[in-house]
């Protein structure tokens, strides 16, 4: 498997994880809205949502008080479940990247080349003196 194919596979797998957890989040969110609106619990759609979502919110049920007024119920523990599942989704995606994605070469090589020029050969002393003399006479 080439590196490009491997990266594509990992991206597709993480997209699938986000999709599945996104559907779960939406299901729990619909449950919260139905409870807040005091939806008819004998309605087929409400029954479907409550039964499908119960499996996922059950571990959190009773975690906090459930305020209610005139049939409207605020399941705060369902909101907590949504936060926990979002964190789990994030952790699963990070784990997939760590375990399945391997760059071709994990090391970074840096090379610096320094080129030093040889010092020009020293001029004979007489020429240096002459140059100094010419400078002082013209200056």
N, CA, C and O atoms as a GROMACS GRO file, in nm:
protein
  556
    1UNK      N    1   0.086  -0.118   0.000
    1UNK     CA    2   0.000   0.000   0.000
    1UNK      C    3   0.090   0.123   0.000
    1UNK      O    4   0.176   0.137   0.086
    2UNK      N    5   0.069   0.211  -0.096
    2UNK     CA    6   0.150   0.332  -0.103
    2UNK      C    7   0.107   0.428   0.008
    2UNK      O    8   0.001   0.412   0.069
    3UNK      N    9   0.189   0.527   0.031
    3UNK     CA   10   0.158   0.623   0.137
    3UNK      C   11   0.030   0.700   0.105
    3UNK      O   12  -0.048   0.730   0.195
    4UNK      N   13   0.009   0.732  -0.021
    4UNK     CA   14  -0.112   0.804  -0.061
    4UNK      C   15  -0.236   0.719  -0.038
    4UNK      O   16  -0.337   0.769   0.011
    5UNK      N   17  -0.229   0.589  -0.072
    5UNK     CA   18  -0.342   0.498  -0.049
    5UNK      C   19  -0.368   0.481   0.100
    5UNK      O   20  -0.483   0.476   0.144
    6UNK      N   21  -0.260   0.472   0.178
    6UNK     CA   22  -0.274   0.457   0.323
    6UNK      C   23  -0.341   0.580   0.383
    6UNK      O   24  -0.430   0.568   0.467
    7UNK      N   25  -0.298   0.696   0.341
    7UNK     CA   26  -0.357   0.820   0.393
    7UNK      C   27  -0.505   0.828   0.355
    7UNK      O   28  -0.588   0.867   0.437
    8UNK      N   29  -0.538   0.791   0.231
    8UNK     CA   30  -0.677   0.792   0.187
    8UNK      C   31  -0.762   0.697   0.271
    8UNK      O   32  -0.874   0.732   0.310
    9UNK      N   33  -0.710   0.578   0.299
    9UNK     CA   34  -0.782   0.481   0.382
    9UNK      C   35  -0.808   0.537   0.522
    9UNK      O   36  -0.919   0.525   0.575
   10UNK      N   37  -0.706   0.597   0.582
   10UNK     CA   38  -0.722   0.652   0.717
   10UNK      C   39  -0.822   0.767   0.717
   10UNK      O   40  -0.903   0.778   0.809
   11UNK      N   41  -0.817   0.852   0.616
   11UNK     CA   42  -0.913   0.963   0.608
   11UNK      C   43  -1.055   0.910   0.596
   11UNK      O   44  -1.145   0.958   0.665
   12UNK      N   45  -1.076   0.812   0.509
   12UNK     CA   46  -1.211   0.755   0.491
   12UNK      C   47  -1.260   0.688   0.620
   12UNK      O   48  -1.378   0.699   0.655
   13UNK      N   49  -1.171   0.618   0.689
   13UNK     CA   50  -1.209   0.552   0.813
   13UNK      C   51  -1.247   0.655   0.920
   13UNK      O   52  -1.345   0.635   0.993
   14UNK      N   53  -1.172   0.762   0.931
   14UNK     CA   54  -1.206   0.865   1.030
   14UNK      C   55  -1.336   0.936   0.992
   14UNK      O   56  -1.413   0.975   1.080
   15UNK      N   57  -1.362   0.954   0.863
   15UNK     CA   58  -1.489   1.012   0.821
   15UNK      C   59  -1.606   0.922   0.859
   15UNK      O   60  -1.712   0.970   0.899
   16UNK      N   61  -1.587   0.791   0.847
   16UNK     CA   62  -1.691   0.697   0.886
   16UNK      C   63  -1.717   0.705   1.036
   16UNK      O   64  -1.833   0.701   1.079
   17UNK      N   65  -1.612   0.715   1.115
   17UNK     CA   66  -1.628   0.728   1.261
   17UNK      C   67  -1.706   0.855   1.294
   17UNK      O   68  -1.798   0.851   1.374
   18UNK      N   69  -1.669   0.967   1.232
   18UNK     CA   70  -1.740   1.093   1.257
   18UNK      C   71  -1.887   1.083   1.216
   18UNK      O   72  -1.974   1.136   1.284
   19UNK      N   73  -1.913   1.015   1.105
   19UNK     CA   74  -2.050   0.999   1.059
   19UNK      C   75  -2.132   0.919   1.160
   19UNK      O   76  -2.242   0.960   1.197
   20UNK      N   77  -2.080   0.806   1.205
   20UNK     CA   78  -2.154   0.722   1.300
   20UNK      C   79  -2.178   0.795   1.432
   20UNK      O   80  -2.289   0.791   1.486
   21UNK      N   81  -2.076   0.859   1.484
   21UNK     CA   82  -2.095   0.932   1.610
   21UNK      C   83  -2.184   1.055   1.589
   21UNK      O   84  -2.256   1.094   1.680
   22UNK      N   85  -2.180   1.116   1.471
   22UNK     CA   86  -2.270   1.228   1.441
   22UNK      C   87  -2.415   1.184   1.439
   22UNK      O   88  -2.502   1.256   1.489
   23UNK      N   89  -2.442   1.067   1.381
   23UNK     CA   90  -2.579   1.014   1.383
   23UNK      C   91  -2.625   0.984   1.525
   23UNK      O   92  -2.740   1.009   1.560
   24UNK      N   93  -2.535   0.931   1.606
   24UNK     CA   94  -2.568   0.905   1.747
   24UNK      C   95  -2.599   1.036   1.820
   24UNK      O   96  -2.696   1.043   1.896
   25UNK      N   97  -2.518   1.137   1.797
   25UNK     CA   98  -2.540   1.268   1.860
   25UNK      C   99  -2.675   1.326   1.817
   25UNK      O  100  -2.749   1.381   1.899
   26UNK      N  101  -2.707   1.312   1.687
   26UNK     CA  102  -2.835   1.363   1.637
   26UNK      C  103  -2.952   1.289   1.702
   26UNK      O  104  -3.053   1.350   1.738
   27UNK      N  105  -2.940   1.159   1.716
   27UNK     CA  106  -3.046   1.080   1.779
   27UNK      C  107  -3.070   1.123   1.924
   27UNK      O  108  -3.184   1.141   1.966
   28UNK      N  109  -2.963   1.141   1.998
   28UNK     CA  110  -2.978   1.186   2.137
   28UNK      C  111  -3.031   1.328   2.141
   28UNK      O  112  -3.112   1.362   2.227
   29UNK      N  113  -2.987   1.412   2.048
   29UNK     CA  114  -3.038   1.550   2.042
   29UNK      C  115  -3.187   1.555   2.013
   29UNK      O  116  -3.259   1.635   2.072
   30UNK      N  117  -3.234   1.468   1.923
   30UNK     CA  118  -3.379   1.462   1.895
   30UNK      C  119  -3.453   1.416   2.019
   30UNK      O  120  -3.562   1.465   2.048
   31UNK      N  121  -3.395   1.321   2.093
   31UNK     CA  122  -3.456   1.275   2.218
   31UNK      C  123  -3.473   1.391   2.316
   31UNK      O  124  -3.579   1.408   2.376
   32UNK      N  125  -3.368   1.471   2.331
   32UNK     CA  126  -3.374   1.586   2.422
   32UNK      C  127  -3.484   1.682   2.378
   32UNK      O  128  -3.561   1.729   2.461
   33UNK      N  129  -3.491   1.712   2.248
   33UNK     CA  130  -3.594   1.804   2.198
   33UNK      C  131  -3.735   1.750   2.220
   33UNK      O  132  -3.825   1.823   2.260
   34UNK      N  133  -3.755   1.621   2.192
   34UNK     CA  134  -3.888   1.562   2.213
   34UNK      C  135  -3.929   1.569   2.359
   34UNK      O  136  -4.045   1.597   2.390
   35UNK      N  137  -3.836   1.544   2.449
   35UNK     CA  138  -3.866   1.553   2.593
   35UNK      C  139  -3.896   1.697   2.633
   35UNK      O  140  -3.986   1.723   2.713
   36UNK      N  141  -3.819   1.791   2.577
   36UNK     CA  142  -3.842   1.933   2.610
   36UNK      C  143  -3.976   1.983   2.557
   36UNK      O  144  -4.039   2.069   2.619
   37UNK      N  145  -4.021   1.930   2.445
   37UNK     CA  146  -4.148   1.973   2.385
   37UNK      C  147  -4.267   1.896   2.443
   37UNK      O  148  -4.381   1.921   2.404
   38UNK      N  149  -4.240   1.805   2.534
   38UNK     CA  150  -4.346   1.720   2.591
   38UNK      C  151  -4.420   1.646   2.481
   38UNK      O  152  -4.543   1.645   2.476
   39UNK      N  153  -4.341   1.584   2.392
   39UNK     CA  154  -4.401   1.509   2.281
   39UNK      C  155  -4.481   1.391   2.335
   39UNK      O  156  -4.452   1.337   2.442
   40UNK      N  157  -4.582   1.353   2.260
   40UNK     CA  158  -4.669   1.240   2.298
   40UNK      C  159  -4.584   1.113   2.302
   40UNK      O  160  -4.534   1.071   2.197
   41UNK      N  161  -4.566   1.050   2.418
   41UNK     CA  162  -4.480   0.931   2.427
   41UNK      C  163  -4.538   0.809   2.356
   41UNK      O  164  -4.466   0.711   2.338
   42UNK      N  165  -4.665   0.813   2.316
   42UNK     CA  166  -4.722   0.699   2.244
   42UNK      C  167  -4.717   0.718   2.092
   42UNK      O  168  -4.763   0.632   2.017
   43UNK      N  169  -4.662   0.830   2.046
   43UNK     CA  170  -4.644   0.854   1.904
   43UNK      C  171  -4.537   0.758   1.850
   43UNK      O  172  -4.434   0.739   1.915
   44UNK      N  173  -4.558   0.698   1.734
   44UNK     CA  174  -4.462   0.600   1.681
   44UNK      C  175  -4.321   0.657   1.662
   44UNK      O  176  -4.222   0.588   1.690
   45UNK      N  177  -4.311   0.781   1.615
   45UNK     CA  178  -4.179   0.841   1.598
   45UNK      C  179  -4.110   0.860   1.732
   45UNK      O  180  -3.991   0.830   1.747
   46UNK      N  181  -4.184   0.909   1.830
   46UNK     CA  182  -4.127   0.929   1.964
   46UNK      C  183  -4.085   0.794   2.024
   46UNK      O  184  -3.979   0.785   2.086
   47UNK      N  185  -4.166   0.693   2.006
   47UNK     CA  186  -4.131   0.559   2.056
   47UNK      C  187  -4.002   0.511   1.992
   47UNK      O  188  -3.914   0.457   2.061
   48UNK      N  189  -3.990   0.529   1.861
   48UNK     CA  190  -3.870   0.487   1.790
   48UNK      C  191  -3.746   0.559   1.843
   48UNK      O  192  -3.644   0.496   1.871
   49UNK      N  193  -3.756   0.690   1.857
   49UNK     CA  194  -3.642   0.769   1.904
   49UNK      C  195  -3.606   0.730   2.047
   49UNK      O  196  -3.489   0.713   2.079
   50UNK      N  197  -3.706   0.717   2.134
   50UNK     CA  198  -3.679   0.683   2.274
   50UNK      C  199  -3.616   0.545   2.286
   50UNK      O  200  -3.523   0.527   2.365
   51UNK      N  201  -3.664   0.448   2.210
   51UNK     CA  202  -3.610   0.312   2.220
   51UNK      C  203  -3.468   0.303   2.163
   51UNK      O  204  -3.381   0.238   2.221
   52UNK      N  205  -3.446   0.368   2.049
   52UNK     CA  206  -3.312   0.363   1.990
   52UNK      C  207  -3.209   0.436   2.076
   52UNK      O  208  -3.095   0.390   2.091
   53UNK      N  209  -3.247   0.548   2.132
   53UNK     CA  210  -3.152   0.628   2.209
   53UNK      C  211  -3.134   0.579   2.352
   53UNK      O  212  -3.033   0.610   2.416
   54UNK      N  213  -3.229   0.502   2.403
   54UNK     CA  214  -3.220   0.459   2.543
   54UNK      C  215  -3.093   0.378   2.569
   54UNK      O  216  -3.032   0.391   2.674
   55UNK      N  217  -3.055   0.296   2.474
   55UNK     CA  218  -2.935   0.213   2.491
   55UNK      C  219  -2.811   0.300   2.516
   55UNK      O  220  -2.723   0.262   2.593
   56UNK      N  221  -2.807   0.415   2.451
   56UNK     CA  222  -2.689   0.501   2.461
   56UNK      C  223  -2.694   0.598   2.577
   56UNK      O  224  -2.589   0.641   2.626
   57UNK      N  225  -2.813   0.635   2.623
   57UNK     CA  226  -2.821   0.728   2.736
   57UNK      C  227  -2.841   0.654   2.869
   57UNK      O  228  -2.830   0.715   2.976
   58UNK      N  229  -2.870   0.527   2.863
   58UNK     CA  230  -2.894   0.449   2.984
   58UNK      C  231  -2.780   0.458   3.086
   58UNK      O  232  -2.808   0.474   3.205
   59UNK      N  233  -2.650   0.449   3.045
   59UNK     CA  234  -2.544   0.458   3.146
   59UNK      C  235  -2.542   0.591   3.221
   59UNK      O  236  -2.484   0.600   3.329
   60UNK      N  237  -2.604   0.693   3.165
   60UNK     CA  238  -2.601   0.826   3.225
   60UNK      C  239  -2.731   0.860   3.298
   60UNK      O  240  -2.740   0.963   3.365
   61UNK      N  241  -2.832   0.774   3.286
   61UNK     CA  242  -2.962   0.806   3.346
   61UNK      C  243  -2.950   0.812   3.497
   61UNK      O  244  -2.884   0.729   3.560
   62UNK      N  245  -3.016   0.910   3.553
   62UNK     CA  246  -3.013   0.930   3.697
   62UNK      C  247  -2.886   0.997   3.747
   62UNK      O  248  -2.867   1.012   3.868
   63UNK      N  249  -2.800   1.039   3.657
   63UNK     CA  250  -2.676   1.105   3.696
   63UNK      C  251  -2.704   1.239   3.763
   63UNK      O  252  -2.634   1.277   3.857
   64UNK      N  253  -2.804   1.309   3.716
   64UNK     CA  254  -2.843   1.438   3.773
   64UNK      C  255  -2.994   1.442   3.794
   64UNK      O  256  -3.065   1.350   3.752
   65UNK      N  257  -3.040   1.545   3.857
   65UNK     CA  258  -3.184   1.566   3.872
   65UNK      C  259  -3.244   1.590   3.734
   65UNK      O  260  -3.178   1.643   3.645
   66UNK      N  261  -3.370   1.551   3.717
   66UNK     CA  262  -3.439   1.572   3.591
   66UNK      C  263  -3.553   1.670   3.615
   66UNK      O  264  -3.662   1.630   3.656
   67UNK      N  265  -3.529   1.799   3.589
   67UNK     CA  266  -3.636   1.896   3.611
   67UNK      C  267  -3.748   1.878   3.509
   67UNK      O  268  -3.724   1.850   3.392
   68UNK      N  269  -3.872   1.895   3.556
   68UNK     CA  270  -3.988   1.883   3.466
   68UNK      C  271  -4.095   1.982   3.509
   68UNK      O  272  -4.107   2.017   3.626
   69UNK      N  273  -4.172   2.025   3.410
   69UNK     CA  274  -4.283   2.116   3.436
   69UNK      C  275  -4.387   2.096   3.327
   69UNK      O  276  -4.356   2.108   3.208
   70UNK      N  277  -4.509   2.066   3.367
   70UNK     CA  278  -4.622   2.049   3.276
   70UNK      C  279  -4.591   1.952   3.162
   70UNK      O  280  -4.623   1.979   3.046
   71UNK      N  281  -4.529   1.840   3.193
   71UNK     CA  282  -4.501   1.738   3.094
   71UNK      C  283  -4.368   1.755   3.022
   71UNK      O  284  -4.319   1.660   2.960
   72UNK      N  285  -4.310   1.874   3.029
   72UNK     CA  286  -4.180   1.898   2.965
   72UNK      C  287  -4.070   1.849   3.060
   72UNK      O  288  -4.071   1.878   3.180
   73UNK      N  289  -3.976   1.775   3.004
   73UNK     CA  290  -3.868   1.718   3.084
   73UNK      C  291  -3.735   1.760   3.023
   73UNK      O  292  -3.714   1.753   2.902
   74UNK      N  293  -3.646   1.804   3.112
   74UNK     CA  294  -3.510   1.837   3.066
   74UNK      C  295  -3.416   1.728   3.116
   74UNK      O  296  -3.383   1.722   3.234
   75UNK      N  297  -3.374   1.641   3.025
   75UNK     CA  298  -3.282   1.533   3.060
   75UNK      C  299  -3.138   1.585   3.047
   75UNK      O  300  -3.074   1.572   2.943
   76UNK      N  301  -3.091   1.643   3.155
   76UNK     CA  302  -2.956   1.698   3.154
   76UNK      C  303  -2.853   1.587   3.131
   76UNK      O  304  -2.749   1.610   3.070
   77UNK      N  305  -2.883   1.469   3.180
   77UNK     CA  306  -2.789   1.358   3.162
   77UNK      C  307  -2.778   1.315   3.016
   77UNK      O  308  -2.677   1.256   2.978
   78UNK      N  309  -2.879   1.344   2.935
   78UNK     CA  310  -2.867   1.318   2.791
   78UNK      C  311  -2.767   1.414   2.727
   78UNK      O  312  -2.694   1.377   2.635
   79UNK      N  313  -2.765   1.538   2.776
   79UNK     CA  314  -2.667   1.635   2.727
   79UNK      C  315  -2.526   1.590   2.766
   79UNK      O  316  -2.433   1.601   2.687
   80UNK      N  317  -2.512   1.540   2.888
   80UNK     CA  318  -2.382   1.489   2.933
   80UNK      C  319  -2.340   1.371   2.844
   80UNK      O  320  -2.223   1.359   2.807
   81UNK      N  321  -2.435   1.283   2.811
   81UNK     CA  322  -2.406   1.170   2.723
   81UNK      C  323  -2.355   1.219   2.588
   81UNK      O  324  -2.261   1.162   2.533
   82UNK      N  325  -2.416   1.324   2.535
   82UNK     CA  326  -2.372   1.379   2.406
   82UNK      C  327  -2.227   1.428   2.415
   82UNK      O  328  -2.148   1.405   2.324
   83UNK      N  329  -2.194   1.496   2.524
   83UNK     CA  330  -2.056   1.544   2.541
   83UNK      C  331  -1.957   1.429   2.552
   83UNK      O  332  -1.849   1.432   2.492
   84UNK      N  333  -1.994   1.327   2.628
   84UNK     CA  334  -1.906   1.212   2.645
   84UNK      C  335  -1.885   1.140   2.512
   84UNK      O  336  -1.773   1.102   2.478
   85UNK      N  337  -1.993   1.121   2.436
   85UNK     CA  338  -1.979   1.053   2.306
   85UNK      C  339  -1.898   1.136   2.207
   85UNK      O  340  -1.827   1.080   2.123
   86UNK      N  341  -1.906   1.266   2.216
   86UNK     CA  342  -1.823   1.352   2.130
   86UNK      C  343  -1.675   1.335   2.166
   86UNK      O  344  -1.590   1.329   2.077
   87UNK      N  345  -1.645   1.327   2.295
   87UNK     CA  346  -1.507   1.305   2.337
   87UNK      C  347  -1.457   1.167   2.295
   87UNK      O  348  -1.342   1.152   2.254
   88UNK      N  349  -1.543   1.068   2.304
   88UNK     CA  350  -1.506   0.933   2.261
   88UNK      C  351  -1.477   0.932   2.111
   88UNK      O  352  -1.380   0.870   2.067
   89UNK      N  353  -1.561   1.000   2.033
   89UNK     CA  354  -1.539   1.006   1.888
   89UNK      C  355  -1.405   1.071   1.857
   89UNK      O  356  -1.330   1.022   1.772
   90UNK      N  357  -1.375   1.180   1.924
   90UNK     CA  358  -1.248   1.250   1.903
   90UNK      C  359  -1.131   1.157   1.937
   90UNK      O  360  -1.034   1.151   1.863
   91UNK      N  361  -1.141   1.086   2.050
   91UNK     CA  362  -1.034   0.995   2.092
   91UNK      C  363  -1.016   0.880   1.993
   91UNK      O  364  -0.904   0.841   1.962
   92UNK      N  365  -1.126   0.825   1.943
   92UNK     CA  366  -1.118   0.715   1.846
   92UNK      C  367  -1.050   0.762   1.717
   92UNK      O  368  -0.966   0.691   1.661
   93UNK      N  369  -1.085   0.880   1.671
   93UNK     CA  370  -1.023   0.934   1.548
   93UNK      C  371  -0.874   0.956   1.570
   93UNK      O  372  -0.793   0.921   1.483
   94UNK      N  373  -0.835   1.012   1.682
   94UNK     CA  374  -0.693   1.032   1.711
   94UNK      C  375  -0.619   0.899   1.718
   94UNK      O  376  -0.507   0.887   1.668
   95UNK      N  377  -0.681   0.800   1.780
   95UNK     CA  378  -0.621   0.668   1.790
   95UNK      C  379  -0.602   0.604   1.652
   95UNK      O  380  -0.500   0.540   1.627
   96UNK      N  381  -0.699   0.621   1.566
   96UNK     CA  382  -0.688   0.568   1.429
   96UNK      C  383  -0.568   0.631   1.359
   96UNK      O  384  -0.491   0.560   1.294
   97UNK      N  385  -0.551   0.761   1.372
   97UNK     CA  386  -0.437   0.828   1.307
   97UNK      C  387  -0.305   0.779   1.365
   97UNK      O  388  -0.209   0.757   1.291
   98UNK      N  389  -0.301   0.761   1.496
   98UNK     CA  390  -0.176   0.717   1.559
   98UNK      C  391  -0.140   0.575   1.518
   98UNK      O  392  -0.024   0.546   1.488
   99UNK      N  393  -0.238   0.487   1.517
   99UNK     CA  394  -0.211   0.345   1.492
   99UNK      C  395  -0.195   0.313   1.343
   99UNK      O  396  -0.105   0.238   1.305
  100UNK      N  397  -0.281   0.368   1.260
  100UNK     CA  398  -0.284   0.325   1.120
  100UNK      C  399  -0.204   0.410   1.024
  100UNK      O  400  -0.167   0.362   0.917
  101UNK      N  401  -0.174   0.533   1.057
  101UNK     CA  402  -0.106   0.618   0.961
  101UNK      C  403   0.043   0.621   0.992
  101UNK      O  404   0.084   0.662   1.101
  102UNK      N  405   0.122   0.578   0.897
  102UNK     CA  406   0.267   0.579   0.910
  102UNK      C  407   0.326   0.657   0.792
  102UNK      O  408   0.317   0.612   0.678
  103UNK      N  409   0.384   0.771   0.820
  103UNK     CA  410   0.450   0.843   0.710
  103UNK      C  411   0.563   0.757   0.654
  103UNK      O  412   0.617   0.671   0.723
  104UNK      N  413   0.599   0.780   0.530
  104UNK     CA  414   0.701   0.699   0.463
  104UNK      C  415   0.833   0.700   0.539
  104UNK      O  416   0.895   0.595   0.558
  105UNK      N  417   0.876   0.815   0.582
  105UNK     CA  418   1.001   0.826   0.655
  105UNK      C  419   0.977   0.919   0.773
  105UNK      O  420   0.954   1.038   0.754
  106UNK      N  421   0.983   0.865   0.890
  106UNK     CA  422   0.954   0.944   1.009
  106UNK      C  423   1.064   1.038   1.049
  106UNK      O  424   1.042   1.126   1.132
  107UNK      N  425   1.185   1.022   0.994
  107UNK     CA  426   1.294   1.108   1.035
  107UNK      C  427   1.305   1.228   0.944
  107UNK      O  428   1.272   1.222   0.825
  108UNK      N  429   1.349   1.335   0.999
  108UNK     CA  430   1.371   1.458   0.923
  108UNK      C  431   1.521   1.480   0.917
  108UNK      O  432   1.589   1.486   1.019
  109UNK      N  433   1.570   1.490   0.796
  109UNK     CA  434   1.713   1.509   0.778
  109UNK      C  435   1.738   1.653   0.736
  109UNK      O  436   1.676   1.704   0.643
  110UNK      N  437   1.826   1.714   0.806
  110UNK     CA  438   1.862   1.851   0.774
  110UNK      C  439   2.012   1.854   0.749
  110UNK      O  440   2.090   1.801   0.828
  111UNK      N  441   2.052   1.916   0.641
  111UNK     CA  442   2.193   1.921   0.607
  111UNK      C  443   2.229   2.066   0.577
  111UNK      O  444   2.162   2.134   0.500
  112UNK      N  445   2.335   2.110   0.639
  112UNK     CA  446   2.383   2.244   0.617
  112UNK      C  447   2.524   2.235   0.562
  112UNK      O  448   2.610   2.166   0.618
  113UNK      N  449   2.548   2.302   0.454
  113UNK     CA  450   2.682   2.302   0.393
  113UNK      C  451   2.740   2.442   0.406
  113UNK      O  452   2.678   2.540   0.364
  114UNK      N  453   2.856   2.449   0.462
  114UNK     CA  454   2.925   2.576   0.477
  114UNK      C  455   3.045   2.573   0.384
  114UNK      O  456   3.130   2.484   0.393
  115UNK      N  457   3.052   2.670   0.297
  115UNK     CA  458   3.164   2.679   0.203
  115UNK      C  459   3.248   2.797   0.247
  115UNK      O  460   3.200   2.911   0.253
  116UNK      N  461   3.371   2.770   0.275
  116UNK     CA  462   3.463   2.877   0.316
  116UNK      C  463   3.562   2.901   0.202
  116UNK      O  464   3.622   2.808   0.149
  117UNK      N  465   3.577   3.025   0.168
  117UNK     CA  466   3.673   3.058   0.064
  117UNK      C  467   3.811   3.072   0.128
  117UNK      O  468   3.827   3.121   0.240
  118UNK      N  469   3.906   3.028   0.055
  118UNK     CA  470   4.043   3.044   0.104
  118UNK      C  471   4.076   3.192   0.105
  118UNK      O  472   4.036   3.266   0.016
  119UNK      N  473   4.148   3.231   0.204
  119UNK     CA  474   4.188   3.372   0.214
  119UNK      C  475   4.281   3.404   0.098
  119UNK      O  476   4.366   3.323   0.062
  120UNK      N  477   4.265   3.521   0.040
  120UNK     CA  478   4.354   3.556  -0.070
  120UNK      C  479   4.499   3.560  -0.023
  120UNK      O  480   4.528   3.595   0.092
  121UNK      N  481   4.586   3.525  -0.111
  121UNK     CA  482   4.728   3.528  -0.068
  121UNK      C  483   4.766   3.669  -0.024
  121UNK      O  484   4.723   3.769  -0.082
  122UNK      N  485   4.848   3.673   0.077
  122UNK     CA  486   4.889   3.803   0.131
  122UNK      C  487   4.975   3.877   0.030
  122UNK      O  488   5.064   3.819  -0.033
  123UNK      N  489   4.946   4.003   0.016
  123UNK     CA  490   5.024   4.084  -0.078
  123UNK      C  491   5.161   4.113  -0.016
  123UNK      O  492   5.177   4.117   0.106
  124UNK      N  493   5.255   4.132  -0.100
  124UNK     CA  494   5.387   4.166  -0.044
  124UNK      C  495   5.379   4.294   0.038
  124UNK      O  496   5.301   4.384   0.007
  125UNK      N  497   5.460   4.301   0.140
  125UNK     CA  498   5.458   4.412   0.234
  125UNK      C  499   5.483   4.546   0.164
  125UNK      O  500   5.427   4.648   0.205
  126UNK      N  501   5.563   4.548   0.065
  126UNK     CA  502   5.599   4.672  -0.002
  126UNK      C  503   5.478   4.733  -0.071
  126UNK      O  504   5.462   4.855  -0.071
  127UNK      N  505   5.393   4.649  -0.129
  127UNK     CA  506   5.276   4.702  -0.196
  127UNK      C  507   5.178   4.760  -0.095
  127UNK      O  508   5.115   4.863  -0.122
  128UNK      N  509   5.164   4.697   0.020
  128UNK     CA  510   5.072   4.747   0.121
  128UNK      C  511   5.120   4.883   0.169
  128UNK      O  512   5.040   4.974   0.188
  129UNK      N  513   5.248   4.897   0.188
  129UNK     CA  514   5.303   5.023   0.234
  129UNK      C  515   5.283   5.130   0.130
  129UNK      O  516   5.250   5.244   0.164
  130UNK      N  517   5.302   5.097   0.004
  130UNK     CA  518   5.285   5.192  -0.103
  130UNK      C  519   5.140   5.237  -0.109
  130UNK      O  520   5.112   5.355  -0.130
  131UNK      N  521   5.051   5.145  -0.093
  131UNK     CA  522   4.909   5.179  -0.097
  131UNK      C  523   4.875   5.272   0.016
  131UNK      O  524   4.798   5.366  -0.003
  132UNK      N  525   4.931   5.250   0.133
  132UNK     CA  526   4.904   5.337   0.246
  132UNK      C  527   4.961   5.476   0.222
  132UNK      O  528   4.901   5.577   0.260
  133UNK      N  529   5.076   5.479   0.160
  133UNK     CA  530   5.138   5.608   0.132
  133UNK      C  531   5.057   5.686   0.033
  133UNK      O  532   5.039   5.807   0.050
  134UNK      N  533   5.006   5.620  -0.071
  134UNK     CA  534   4.925   5.687  -0.169
  134UNK      C  535   4.797   5.740  -0.106
  134UNK      O  536   4.750   5.847  -0.143
  135UNK      N  537   4.743   5.670  -0.015
  135UNK     CA  538   4.620   5.715   0.050
  135UNK      C  539   4.644   5.839   0.133
  135UNK      O  540   4.563   5.931   0.135
  136UNK      N  541   4.755   5.841   0.200
  136UNK     CA  542   4.780   5.956   0.284
  136UNK      C  543   4.817   6.079   0.203
  136UNK      O  544   4.790   6.191   0.246
  137UNK      N  545   4.878   6.061   0.087
  137UNK     CA  546   4.914   6.177   0.006
  137UNK      C  547   4.791   6.237  -0.061
  137UNK      O  548   4.783   6.359  -0.075
  138UNK      N  549   4.694   6.152  -0.103
  138UNK     CA  550   4.578   6.206  -0.171
  138UNK      C  551   4.475   6.254  -0.073
  138UNK      O  552   4.388   6.334  -0.110
  139UNK      N  553   4.482   6.210   0.046
  139UNK     CA  554   4.378   6.242   0.140
  139UNK      C  555   4.406   6.362   0.212
  139UNK      O  556   4.327   6.403   0.297
   0.00000   0.00000   0.00000
